[in-house]
């Protein structure tokens, strides 16, 4: 009787152990299948992103990369999505290109995946983006200087225009004064002529008076 109970207990323990092992295997397989599906779906998004990138559909490619990153962010494949997003923002044909954003993605690849086949390329692009941004800053500073110089030039031209206008006004006033002086000179000459004529009349009158005076005396 005791042996039968002992045998039943061993069988029950064996069944429990098998059941637990089966549950663990099932859970592991389910987790593995889920991880495999995420990896597969993420790779599909990456492939689609590359196709759209080749077709110059940068906005569509970026959306596919974002979806891929959501699925692959926990694995090393996520660096491909990050690297590709950096390329999209850095591409010269992308009308929305942004070198600052591109630099951020390349730096993230270098920081999050220091030992990876894409890390070296990401660091090369990282250095290139820094040089481009530095050059943009210099160009912006030069443009600001040019703008300031143009402003000074425009202000100088305005001052020159004001001075030119004042000079022209002065010249016009001078011409009017000269014309007025000419009129005065002509008036003076006319007065002098009249004065001389009056003097001649007075002299003639005086001579006539003198001539008439002796004649009256002789009478």
C-alpha positions as semicolon CSV with decimal commas, in nm:
position;residue;x (nm);y (nm);z (nm)
1;X;0,000;0,000;0,000
2;X;0,277;0,240;0,089
3;X;0,467;0,159;-0,229
4;X;0,159;0,231;-0,441
5;X;0,116;0,575;-0,278
6;X;0,486;0,647;-0,323
7;X;0,460;0,553;-0,691
8;X;0,160;0,778;-0,739
9;X;0,344;1,066;-0,573
10;X;0,644;1,025;-0,805
11;X;0,421;1,017;-1,110
12;X;0,236;1,329;-0,992
13;X;0,565;1,513;-0,940
14;X;0,684;1,403;-1,283
15;X;0,363;1,525;-1,443
16;X;0,393;1,860;-1,264
17;X;0,752;1,900;-1,374
18;X;0,665;1,817;-1,733
19;X;0,374;2,060;-1,726
20;X;0,594;2,338;-1,585
21;X;0,860;2,269;-1,847
22;X;0,599;2,278;-2,120
23;X;0,462;2,609;-1,994
24;X;0,810;2,761;-1,983
25;X;0,889;2,637;-2,332
26;X;0,558;2,772;-2,460
27;X;0,621;3,111;-2,303
28;X;0,973;3,118;-2,442
29;X;0,855;3,024;-2,787
30;X;0,582;3,289;-2,773
31;X;0,834;3,554;-2,670
32;X;1,072;3,437;-2,937
33;X;0,802;3,442;-3,201
34;X;0,699;3,791;-3,096
35;X;1,058;3,914;-3,109
36;X;1,106;3,748;-3,448
37;X;0,790;3,915;-3,581
38;X;0,902;4,258;-3,459
39;X;1,241;4,206;-3,622
40;X;1,082;4,094;-3,947
41;X;0,834;4,383;-3,956
42;X;1,108;4,630;-3,868
43;X;1,326;4,505;-4,153
44;X;1,031;4,543;-4,392
45;X;0,997;4,907;-4,290
46;X;1,371;4,955;-4,341
47;X;1,352;4,805;-4,691
48;X;1,057;5,026;-4,777
49;X;1,241;5,332;-4,639
50;X;1,538;5,259;-4,867
51;X;1,310;5,225;-5,169
52;X;1,137;5,555;-5,096
53;X;1,473;5,721;-5,031
54;X;1,594;5,608;-5,374
55;X;1,276;5,760;-5,523
56;X;1,350;6,093;-5,347
57;X;1,041;6,050;-5,129
58;X;1,223;6,173;-4,819
59;X;0,912;6,232;-4,611
60;X;0,779;5,882;-4,680
61;X;1,121;5,729;-4,611
62;X;1,139;5,912;-4,278
63;X;0,801;5,772;-4,172
64;X;0,913;5,418;-4,257
65;X;1,235;5,468;-4,061
66;X;1,039;5,591;-3,758
67;X;0,818;5,280;-3,774
68;X;1,126;5,059;-3,807
69;X;1,291;5,230;-3,511
70;X;0,983;5,170;-3,295
71;X;1,010;4,798;-3,369
72;X;1,390;4,766;-3,361
73;X;1,486;5,020;-3,094
74;X;1,574;4,748;-2,845
75;X;1,809;4,568;-3,083
76;X;2,122;4,643;-3,275
77;X;1,922;4,676;-3,599
78;X;1,785;5,003;-3,468
79;X;2,111;5,172;-3,564
80;X;2,026;5,117;-3,932
81;X;1,707;5,320;-3,892
82;X;1,892;5,595;-3,705
83;X;2,171;5,605;-3,963
84;X;1,922;5,616;-4,249
85;X;1,730;5,902;-4,082
86;X;2,058;6,093;-4,058
87;X;2,116;6,040;-4,430
88;X;1,767;6,170;-4,510
89;X;1,819;6,494;-4,316
90;X;2,166;6,541;-4,467
91;X;2,079;6,468;-4,830
92;X;2,143;6,777;-5,048
93;X;1,835;6,708;-5,264
94;X;1,603;6,704;-4,964
95;X;1,423;7,043;-4,962
96;X;1,369;7,003;-4,586
97;X;1,730;6,906;-4,513
98;X;1,851;6,994;-4,166
99;X;2,218;6,933;-4,087
100;X;2,162;6,982;-3,714
101;X;1,907;6,700;-3,704
102;X;2,131;6,483;-3,920
103;X;2,418;6,538;-3,677
104;X;2,195;6,433;-3,387
105;X;2,109;6,099;-3,550
106;X;2,469;6,022;-3,644
107;X;2,579;6,101;-3,290
108;X;2,308;5,874;-3,154
109;X;2,439;5,588;-3,368
110;X;2,791;5,646;-3,233
111;X;2,674;5,672;-2,872
112;X;2,417;5,392;-2,864
113;X;2,607;5,147;-3,083
114;X;2,981;5,212;-3,026
115;X;3,078;4,872;-3,167
116;X;2,894;4,834;-3,493
117;X;2,965;4,822;-3,865
118;X;2,785;5,154;-3,920
119;X;2,952;5,337;-3,631
120;X;3,263;5,429;-3,831
121;X;3,054;5,569;-4,116
122;X;2,833;5,752;-3,869
123;X;3,138;5,921;-3,716
124;X;3,259;6,025;-4,061
125;X;2,923;6,184;-4,135
126;X;2,921;6,334;-3,786
127;X;3,247;6,514;-3,859
128;X;3,119;6,627;-4,198
129;X;2,798;6,766;-4,045
130;X;3,000;6,960;-3,787
131;X;3,210;7,114;-4,064
132;X;2,899;7,205;-4,263
133;X;2,732;7,363;-3,959
134;X;3,050;7,556;-3,880
135;X;3,062;7,680;-4,239
136;X;2,694;7,779;-4,220
137;X;2,765;7,980;-3,905
138;X;3,049;8,161;-4,081
139;X;2,832;8,230;-4,385
140;X;2,555;8,360;-4,161
141;X;2,802;8,587;-3,979
142;X;2,933;8,718;-4,314
143;X;2,578;8,777;-4,437
144;X;2,502;8,974;-4,122
145;X;2,814;9,184;-4,182
146;X;2,711;9,243;-4,544
147;X;2,361;9,338;-4,430
148;X;2,506;9,585;-4,178
149;X;2,736;9,735;-4,444
150;X;2,447;9,764;-4,690
151;X;2,246;9,940;-4,423
152;X;2,532;10,183;-4,363
153;X;2,566;10,231;-4,738
154;X;2,196;10,303;-4,774
155;X;2,211;10,549;-4,485
156;X;2,512;10,714;-4,649
157;X;2,330;10,735;-4,980
158;X;2,032;10,894;-4,806
159;X;2,262;11,151;-4,647
160;X;2,424;11,217;-4,985
161;X;2,079;11,261;-5,139
162;X;1,982;11,508;-4,865
163;X;2,307;11,701;-4,909
164;X;2,264;11,697;-5,288
165;X;1,913;11,830;-5,250
166;X;2,035;12,104;-5,018
167;X;2,316;12,189;-5,261
168;X;2,073;12,210;-5,552
169;X;1,846;12,432;-5,344
170;X;2,144;12,655;-5,262
171;X;2,242;12,672;-5,628
172;X;1,888;12,767;-5,724
173;X;1,891;13,036;-5,457
174;X;2,226;13,160;-5,586
175;X;2,088;13,179;-5,940
176;X;1,791;13,378;-5,817
177;X;2,023;13,611;-5,626
178;X;2,243;13,658;-5,931
179;X;1,939;13,734;-6,145
180;X;1,818;13,978;-5,881
181;X;2,163;14,141;-5,873
182;X;2,156;14,176;-6,248
183;X;1,819;14,345;-6,222
184;X;1,953;14,578;-5,954
185;X;2,261;14,656;-6,164
186;X;2,041;14,741;-6,459
187;X;1,827;14,960;-6,235
188;X;2,138;15,134;-6,104
189;X;2,266;15,192;-6,456
190;X;1,928;15,331;-6,558
191;X;1,924;15,560;-6,256
192;X;2,278;15,675;-6,332
193;X;2,176;15,742;-6,688
194;X;1,877;15,940;-6,572
195;X;2,093;16,126;-6,322
196;X;2,347;16,215;-6,589
197;X;2,069;16,330;-6,816
198;X;1,932;16,547;-6,537
199;X;2,278;16,689;-6,476
200;X;2,314;16,775;-6,843
201;X;1,975;16,944;-6,835
202;X;2,077;17,140;-6,528
203;X;2,404;17,244;-6,693
204;X;2,223;17,352;-7,007
205;X;1,977;17,549;-6,803
206;X;2,257;17,719;-6,609
207;X;2,446;17,814;-6,923
208;X;2,137;17,955;-7,080
209;X;2,066;18,153;-6,766
210;X;2,416;18,297;-6,775
211;X;2,384;18,383;-7,137
212;X;2,057;18,562;-7,076
213;X;2,181;18,755;-6,775
214;X;2,439;18,992;-6,956
215;X;2,196;19,066;-7,227
216;X;1,946;19,201;-6,977
217;X;2,219;19,407;-6,809
218;X;2,322;19,586;-7,136
219;X;1,967;19,704;-7,181
